[in-house]
Amino acid sequence: EYGIPKALLSIIFDLFLIVMYKRDSDGKIVLDSSGPEFFNDSIPWEGVYIKYIRDIIRISEGDISSINITHRSRASKLVHPTSSYTSAVQDLQDGLADMAIGPFWVTGQRLKMTAFTLPIVYDKVSLMTTTSFIHN
């Protein structure tokens, strides 16, 4: 409804150093997305993307009341076992969350599943080979 601040639910697809991570009980950074810390919502998320999300809440001037961050579902990882990115997008398509946080590549498959914002960061990708190809 218009005028009521919206609380959003966002999912994280994986753990990445500096970008988004959690800490174990000893304060060490955890980067294992199959471990118990990843699926434990009582352990807070940290990282650059998390700070960015908090800044979005702040500059929304009350339009967004909060963004609750959780993990991707275990079921979506079964559907897309080779891509935690696509499994997070599956959760969006299934209505389990309002948005996903992370450095997603927009692929044809994912674009058929959900809408994407404009990129925040662009990757420069190069293909290197040991053989040169010359066309006459």
KACORKA-V12302 format. One line per field, one symbol per residue. ss: DSSP state (H for helix, E for strand, L for the rest). psi: psi as a letter, one per 20 degrees, with the letter a starting at -180 (. if undefined). burial: + if it has 16 or more other C-alpha atoms within 10 Angstrom, else -. A space follows every 50 residues. Layout:
ss = ???
psi = ???
burial = ???
//
This chain:
ss = LLLLLEEEEEEELLLELLLEEEELLLLLEELLLLLLLLLLLLLLLELHHH HHHHHHHHHLLLLEEEEEEEELLHHHHHHLLLLHHHHHHHHHHLLLLLEE ELLLLLLHHHHHHLLLLLLLLLLLLLLLLLLLLLLL
psi = qpippppqpqqphrpppggprrqaijjqppkojirhhgjoiipqqrrghg ggghhgggiilihohropparqqhghhhhmiiohghhhhghghijirhrq prmpporgghhihrqqrqqhqpqopqppripqppp.
burial = ---------+++++++---++++-----+++-+---++------++--++ ------+-----++-++-+++++--++------++++++++++--++-++ ++-+-----+--+-----------------------
//
